[in-house]
């Protein structure tokens, strides 16, 4: 068979394979609790190209644009407040919105987020108050001046500190510094939006045996990295290292948005892990979550085990009503089950090797 004919018939072969698998597993699928849509409708045989195209054109492109918009609004809020034309409460609200958009975008730190080391620049933990006070005294007047300020004194943690811990008053050096820190966040948000827009225009090709599989492997590794950052660094580690302190030193404690932060990150991880919308993703256009990638290859049993683990973690996160240590550790245990499922079964089934993840940008 010549190459052009082989290429033309390949999608038909995939569809036929999926139809056969669906017909063969119809009754068992229903018994296992697989949603009716997946038992009655043949799923496409998704490939790394389909996963890569959906991630870059839909997920990252859209979330980077949302973050750029809320970062711009944050700058405008600081401008008004520092000029004495607004309330600090209004700026706090804009900070929360921008932080949530950032956490959704960075939950799985792929591509430009890693290349630009954006997480270190925008969300270095822990904040160092002495470094913030020194930066205020230094009084940078432009973004080049901000480059000489260390990561522990800027980004979302520094802005949080200047909004809640030691609120910056209008027409003060502290407010001027906060405005510059917000402008740096906005500048990075715009750079990320541009980078993800370029990535979304990548002409993914089934004939290229390296590009899409490489991005897919990075995605799976960074998904685990994002889960671990949430599970360990942000939730479990502060509890384990609490010592004699009155409460764990969770990130976002000053703004009392730790729970909101965790939920934003988990919502992003979950959206990329399991399928919740009714329509079957269109190959090469829509986001293909991990669950449907597995189902499209006939791995329904494993996909259902994956869904069960993710749903159990989602229930645990939904029931987390406070930052009480015992409640946090209960949710952590459910998240750990998802991690183990991914490492032990899902990643091997996807033929992805799990390696070191620099999702934290360090």
C-alpha positions in Angstrom: 0.0 0.0 0.0 1.4 3.4 -0.9 2.1 5.9 1.8 -0.7 8.4 0.9 -3.3 5.7 0.9 -2.0 4.2 4.2 -2.2 7.7 5.8 -5.7 8.3 4.5 -7.0 5.0 5.8 -5.4 5.2 9.2 -8.2 7.3 10.9 -10.7 4.8 9.5 -8.7 2.0 11.0 -8.6 3.7 14.4 -12.4 4.3 14.3 -13.1 0.7 13.4 -10.8 -0.5 16.2 -12.6 1.7 18.7 -16.0 0.6 17.4 -15.0 -3.1 17.9 -13.7 -2.4 21.4 -16.9 -0.6 22.3 -19.1 -3.4 21.0 -17.0 -6.0 22.7 -17.1 -4.3 26.1 -20.6 -2.8 26.1 -22.1 -5.0 28.8 -19.0 -5.1 31.1 -18.7 -1.3 30.7 -22.2 -0.7 32.0 -21.6 -3.1 34.9 -18.4 -1.3 35.8 -20.3 2.0 36.0 -18.7 3.6 32.9 -20.8 6.5 31.8 -23.4 5.5 29.1 -21.9 7.8 26.6 -18.6 5.9 26.6 -20.3 2.5 26.4 -22.6 3.4 23.5 -20.5 5.8 21.5 -17.1 4.7 20.1 -14.3 7.0 21.3 -11.6 8.0 18.9 -8.2 6.4 19.2 -6.5 9.4 20.7 -2.8 10.0 20.0 -0.1 12.2 21.5 -0.9 14.7 18.7 -4.5 15.0 19.8 -3.6 15.4 23.4 -0.9 18.0 22.6 -3.1 20.0 20.3 -5.9 20.2 22.8 -3.7 21.2 25.6 -1.9 23.9 23.8 -4.8 25.4 21.7 -7.5 25.1 24.4 -6.3 24.7 28.0 -3.1 26.8 28.2 -4.0 29.4 25.6 -7.3 30.2 27.4 -5.9 30.1 30.9 -2.9 32.3 30.0 -5.3 34.9 28.4 -7.4 34.9 31.6 -4.4 35.4 33.8 -3.1 38.2 31.6 -6.5 39.9 32.0 -6.7 39.6 35.8 -3.0 40.7 36.1 -3.9 43.9 34.2 -6.8 44.5 36.5 -4.6 44.0 39.5 -2.2 46.7 38.2 -5.1 49.1 37.6 -6.4 48.5 41.1 -3.0 49.3 42.7 -2.7 52.4 40.5 -6.1 53.8 41.8 -5.4 52.8 45.4 -1.9 54.3 45.6 -3.3 57.5 44.1 -5.8 57.6 46.9 -8.7 56.8 44.6 -9.9 53.4 45.9 -10.1 51.1 48.8 -7.6 48.4 49.8 -10.5 46.0 49.8 -11.0 46.5 46.1 -7.3 45.7 45.5 -7.5 42.6 47.7 -10.4 41.3 45.6 -8.4 41.8 42.4 -5.4 40.0 44.0 -7.6 37.0 44.8 -8.9 36.9 41.2 -5.4 37.1 39.7 -4.0 34.6 42.2 -6.7 32.1 41.3 -6.1 32.5 37.5 -2.4 32.1 38.1 -3.0 28.9 40.2 -5.2 27.4 37.5 -2.6 28.1 34.8 0.4 27.0 36.8 -1.2 23.8 38.3 0.6 21.8 35.6 3.7 23.8 34.8 4.2 23.0 31.1 6.4 24.6 28.4 6.8 28.3 28.9 6.0 28.2 32.6 9.1 26.0 33.1 11.3 27.6 30.5 10.7 31.1 31.9 10.9 29.9 35.5 7.6 31.8 36.1 6.8 30.0 39.3 10.0 31.2 41.0 9.4 34.8 39.8 5.7 35.0 40.7 5.1 32.7 43.6 8.3 32.0 45.5 7.7 30.5 48.9 8.3 31.3 51.7 8.2 35.1 51.5 10.9 36.9 53.4 9.5 40.1 55.0 13.0 41.5 55.6 13.7 41.3 51.9 10.4 43.1 51.1 11.3 45.9 53.5 14.7 46.2 51.8 13.1 46.2 48.4 10.8 49.0 49.4 13.8 51.0 50.6 15.6 50.4 47.4 12.5 51.9 45.5 12.8 50.4 42.0 11.2 52.6 39.5 10.9 50.2 36.5 10.9 46.6 35.6 14.7 46.6 35.0 15.1 47.8 38.6 12.8 44.9 39.7 15.2 42.4 38.2 17.6 43.3 41.0 15.1 42.4 43.6 15.2 38.8 44.8 12.4 36.4 44.2 11.6 36.1 47.9 10.5 39.7 48.0 8.1 39.9 45.1 5.3 38.3 43.2 2.0 37.2 44.7 3.4 36.5 48.2 4.9 40.0 48.5 1.6 41.6 47.2 -0.3 39.5 49.7 1.9 40.7 52.5 1.4 44.4 51.4 -2.3 43.9 51.3 -2.9 42.0 54.6 0.1 41.7 56.9 1.6 45.2 56.6 -0.9 47.0 54.4 0.7 49.6 52.2 -1.0 53.0 52.6 -1.6 55.3 49.6 1.1 57.7 48.5 3.9 55.8 50.4 7.1 54.0 49.2 5.4 50.7 50.2 2.5 51.4 47.8 4.9 52.5 45.0 6.8 49.2 45.4 3.6 47.2 45.4 2.6 48.8 42.2 5.9 47.9 40.6 5.6 44.3 41.9 2.1 44.1 40.4 3.5 45.5 37.1 6.1 42.7 37.1 3.4 40.1 37.5 1.5 41.7 34.6 4.6 41.7 32.4 5.2 38.0 33.1 1.5 37.2 32.5 1.7 39.0 29.1 4.9 37.1 28.2 3.3 33.8 29.1 0.2 34.6 27.1 2.4 35.4 24.0 4.4 32.2 24.5 1.4 30.0 24.9 -0.2 31.7 21.8 2.8 30.7 19.8 2.7 27.2 21.2 -0.9 26.9 20.3 0.0 27.5 16.7 2.3 24.5 16.6 1.6 22.4 13.5 1.4 19.0 15.3 2.1 16.2 12.8 1.4 12.5 13.2 4.5 11.8 11.1 6.7 13.6 13.6 7.7 10.8 16.0 9.2 13.1 18.6 7.4 16.4 19.2 4.0 15.4 20.4 5.2 12.3 22.4 7.7 14.5 24.1 5.1 17.1 25.1 2.8 14.4 26.3 5.5 12.9 28.5 6.3 16.3 29.9 2.6 16.8 30.6 2.2 13.6 32.5 5.4 14.3 34.5 4.3 17.8 35.3 0.8 16.7 36.2 2.4 14.5 38.9 4.7 17.4 39.8 1.7 19.7 40.2 -0.1 17.1 42.3 2.9 16.7 44.5 3.4 20.4 44.9 -0.2 20.7 46.1 -0.2 17.5 48.2 3.2 17.7 49.9 4.7 21.2 49.6 1.5 23.2 50.2 -0.6 20.9 52.4 1.3 18.1 54.2 4.7 19.6 54.7 3.4 22.7 56.7 1.5 20.3 59.0 4.4 18.0 59.5 6.8 20.9 60.2 4.4 22.8 62.4 6.3 22.0 65.6 5.2 24.2 68.5 3.7 26.8 66.3 0.0 27.7 66.9 -0.9 26.8 63.3 0.8 25.4 60.2 2.5 28.0 58.0 0.4 27.5 54.9 0.9 29.6 51.8 -1.8 32.2 51.4 -2.5 32.2 55.2 -2.3 36.0 55.5 -5.2 36.5 53.0 -7.0 33.4 54.4 -7.2 32.0 50.9 -5.2 28.7 51.4 -8.3 26.6 50.8 -9.2 28.7 47.7 -5.7 28.2 46.4 -5.7 24.4 46.9 -9.1 24.1 45.3 -8.1 26.1 42.3 -5.1 23.9 41.7 -7.0 20.7 42.3 -9.8 21.8 39.9 -7.2 22.3 37.2 -5.6 18.9 37.9 -9.0 17.2 37.9 -10.1 18.9 34.6 -7.0 17.5 32.9 -7.4 14.0 34.5 -11.1 13.1 34.0 -13.8 14.0 31.5 -16.8 15.8 33.0 -18.5 17.4 30.0 -21.0 15.5 27.9 -19.5 15.8 24.4 -16.7 13.5 23.3 -13.6 15.6 22.6 -12.9 16.1 18.9 -9.4 14.8 18.1 -6.9 17.6 17.4 -9.3 20.3 18.6 -10.6 19.7 22.1 -8.9 18.9 25.4 -8.4 15.2 25.8 -8.2 14.3 29.6 -6.2 11.4 30.7 -9.3 9.3 31.3 -10.5 9.5 27.7 -7.0 8.9 26.3 -7.1 5.6 28.2 -10.6 4.8 27.2 -9.9 5.6 23.5 -7.3 2.8 23.6 -9.7 0.3 25.1 -8.2 0.5 28.6 -11.6 0.9 30.3 -10.8 -1.0 33.5 -7.8 1.1 34.2 -9.6 4.3 33.2 -12.4 3.5 35.7 -9.9 2.8 38.4 -8.3 6.2 37.6 -11.7 7.9 37.7 -12.5 6.3 41.0 -9.3 7.5 42.6 -9.7 11.0 41.3 -13.4 11.2 42.4 -12.4 10.0 45.9 -9.8 12.8 46.1 -12.3 15.3 44.8 -14.8 14.3 47.5 -12.0 14.7 50.1 -11.1 18.1 48.8 -14.8 19.2 48.7 -15.2 18.1 52.3 -12.1 20.1 53.4 -13.9 23.0 55.1 -10.9 24.4 57.1 -7.1 24.2 57.4 -7.4 22.0 60.5 -4.4 19.7 60.5 -6.4 16.4 60.7 -8.8 17.5 58.0 -5.9 18.5 55.7 -4.0 15.2 56.3 -7.2 13.2 55.4 -7.4 15.0 52.1 -3.7 14.5 51.6 -4.1 10.7 51.9 -6.7 10.7 49.1 -4.4 12.8 46.9 -1.6 10.4 47.6 -3.8 7.5 46.2 -4.1 9.4 43.0 -0.4 9.9 42.8 0.2 6.2 43.3 -2.3 5.2 40.7 -0.7 7.5 38.2 2.9 6.3 39.0 2.1 2.6 39.3 -0.5 2.0 36.5 -1.5 5.0 34.4 1.9 6.3 33.4 3.2 2.8 32.4 0.1 2.2 30.4 0.7 5.5 28.6 4.4 4.4 28.0 5.6 7.5 29.9 8.6 7.3 32.1 8.3 9.2 35.3 11.4 11.3 36.0 12.4 14.4 38.0 9.9 17.2 37.7 10.9 20.9 38.0 7.3 22.0 38.1 8.2 24.3 41.0 10.5 26.2 38.7 13.5 25.8 40.9 
